[in-house]
Amino acid sequence: MANDTARSAFLAAISKRKIEKCDLPNGTAVYLQEPVTGTVIRYREKVQALQSTGKKELTDEAAVQLAKELLVDMACDQDGNTILEPGDVEAMAGMSMETFKALFAHALRLAGVSLKAIEEAKESLKKAKA
């Protein structure tokens, strides 16, 4: 039988997520936490599904929608408590583009994805479908 104390300690340790303060261009700040594996998988699956439609690249609208969905999963308070719900994606429609870019860039970095890697993937897709 497994050691319940060790099991509980292990599960508690792996459930802790990195939390970072994200300073916004308007002088305010919010908190983001690193995404869980399921969030990253869902995000990648949605990107792949959109790309499989035969288009050479994601439309701006689709990319922004996916980014907002990722942000909903990552937005938290300073203690790591989730603060947004899926319905809040539409509430983010009023966000300035400058704020959106700052938030999304921070989210990608926290998720371990670089903007350069995304651009390289987009270029690779264009070449593969050309």
Secondary structure, DSSP 4 states (H G I P E B T S, - for coil): ---HHHHHHHHHHHH---EEEEE-TTS-EEEEEPPPHHHHHHHHHHHHHHHTTS-SS--HHHHHHHHHHHHHHHEE-TT--B---TTHHHHGGGS-HHHHHHHHHHHHHHTT--HHHHHHHHHHHHHHH-
